Amino acid sequence: MELLFNNRDPVYLQVVRHFKERIATGKLLSGDTIPSRRELASQLGINPNTAQKAYKEMEEQGLIVTEGNSPSRITSDTIILGRIRDELLTEAVDTFLASVNNIEVPAEQLLSLIRTRLEKKQALRSGQDQGEKGAT
């Protein structure tokens, strides 16, 4: 597991976001077991107390469930799982809008630019996926 930390946000919140991103992209599924706190700390090169704080936060948000001495697992609560992707998208859009707010771009121009850039990225990704399939 690899995660590049920024200096802006608390590390434990970056770990929580990482798990949310993995859930939103289907890399972690409902019921999947996740590493122990110590294992995660070791994998990410962070303090075990920071890993503990991240797990506590994820438990409070209902993202993970820990029962007794059993390994922690991703929640099976479909409502919580469904909200994760929306939460991440809303956060990204709000950050983007805050960054372009002073440019005063008309909404249609902004949407057109986003559509064009998204289509280019999807075409590139599709080409890379085809290249990977051809290499096997």
Secondary structure, DSSP 8 states (H G I E B T S, - for coil): ------SSS-HHHHHHHHHHHHHHTTSS-TT-B---HHHHHHHHT--HHHHHHHHHHHHHTTSEE--TTS--EE---HHHHHHHHHHHHHHHHHHHHHHHGGG---HHHHHHHHHHHHHHHHHHHHHHHHHHHHH-
